[in-house]
Amino acid sequence: MDLATYVKLDKDTKNYFRIKVSPRQPKTEVFWIMDDWTIKIRLKAVPEKWKANQELVGFIAKELWVSKDSIEIISWAADSIKLLRISN
């Protein structure tokens, strides 16, 4: 599933996304878009020492063609459901 198909960034404002992650998976991929538009992502990384969050930011940056510096986890960084802000 290609994330850019479902997510369109507004260049004039900050973009917010709810992400639900599942760490320790066979590969990193977008798995599902839930009914409330939460994006479900499988991560290969383990949830230790911010490895899963770093992999999530790198994956989102690659999928949406933005820099890693433009992505910020603004809440629930230690939980499986996260709120991300992407500045363009």
Backbone torsions as a table, in degrees:
resi	resn	phi	psi	omega
1	MET	NA	127.8	-177.6
2	ASP	-91.5	119.7	-176.9
3	LEU	-63.3	-37.4	-178.2
4	ALA	-63.0	-21.4	176.5
5	THR	-67.4	-32.5	-174.2
6	TYR	-101.7	-19.2	-175.3
7	VAL	-116.6	123.1	174.6
8	LYS	-117.1	123.3	-178.3
9	LEU	-87.4	134.8	174.1
10	ASP	-88.8	119.9	-174.0
11	LYS	-73.9	-17.2	-176.8
12	ASP	-92.5	-12.9	-177.7
13	THR	-133.3	175.7	174.1
14	LYS	-85.4	141.2	-177.1
15	ASN	-107.3	134.7	-178.6
16	TYR	-116.9	139.5	-179.6
17	PHE	-140.4	139.4	170.8
18	ARG	-93.3	129.5	-178.5
19	ILE	-124.1	133.7	171.2
20	LYS	-112.5	122.1	-176.8
21	VAL	-108.3	148.2	172.6
22	SER	-124.4	102.2	179.9
23	PRO	-76.8	173.0	177.8
24	ARG	61.4	42.2	179.1
25	GLN	-103.3	164.9	-178.9
26	PRO	-61.2	-33.4	177.6
27	LYS	-152.2	162.7	178.4
28	THR	-89.0	125.5	-177.6
29	GLU	-163.8	157.3	169.5
30	VAL	-75.7	126.8	-175.2
31	PHE	-101.3	-42.1	-172.8
32	TRP	-162.2	151.8	168.3
33	ILE	-108.3	116.0	-175.2
34	MET	-76.8	168.3	-177.9
35	ASP	-58.1	-31.8	179.5
36	ASP	-90.8	15.0	179.1
37	TRP	70.2	14.4	170.1
38	THR	-69.4	133.1	-178.4
39	ILE	-93.3	121.2	-178.9
40	LYS	-95.1	122.3	-176.5
41	ILE	-125.5	132.1	173.0
42	ARG	-89.9	135.2	179.1
43	LEU	-120.0	137.2	176.9
44	LYS	-73.7	-30.4	-175.8
45	ALA	-67.4	157.4	175.4
46	VAL	-89.5	152.3	-178.7
47	PRO	-83.6	57.7	179.8
48	GLU	-127.1	137.4	175.4
49	LYS	51.0	39.6	175.1
50	TRP	66.8	12.7	-179.5
51	LYS	-61.4	-42.5	-179.7
52	ALA	-65.9	-40.8	179.0
53	ASN	-65.1	-40.2	178.4
54	GLN	-64.7	-40.9	177.9
55	GLU	-66.2	-39.2	178.0
56	LEU	-60.3	-47.8	-179.9
57	VAL	-62.1	-44.0	178.3
58	GLY	-63.5	-40.0	179.8
59	PHE	-66.5	-46.7	179.1
60	ILE	-61.4	-43.4	179.9
61	ALA	-59.8	-44.2	-179.6
62	LYS	-66.7	-43.4	-177.8
63	GLU	-66.4	-36.9	-175.7
64	LEU	-102.7	4.3	177.7
65	TRP	57.0	49.1	175.2
66	VAL	-126.4	166.1	178.5
67	SER	-79.0	153.0	177.2
68	LYS	-61.6	-32.4	-179.1
69	ASP	-66.0	-20.5	-178.8
70	SER	-85.9	-4.4	-178.4
71	ILE	-106.5	131.0	-179.8
72	GLU	-134.2	130.7	172.2
73	ILE	-85.1	110.5	-171.8
74	ILE	-97.7	-15.3	174.5
75	SER	-157.5	156.5	178.6
76	TRP	60.4	37.8	-177.7
77	ALA	-60.1	-28.0	-178.3
78	ALA	-95.1	-0.3	-179.5
79	ASP	-102.5	171.1	178.1
80	SER	-78.5	-22.6	175.9
81	ILE	-103.3	125.9	-174.1
82	LYS	-126.7	154.0	172.2
83	LEU	-112.1	121.7	-178.9
84	LEU	-109.8	145.4	173.8
85	ARG	-120.7	128.9	177.7
86	ILE	-117.2	121.0	178.5
87	SER	-101.1	132.0	178.3
88	ASN	-109.8	NA	NA
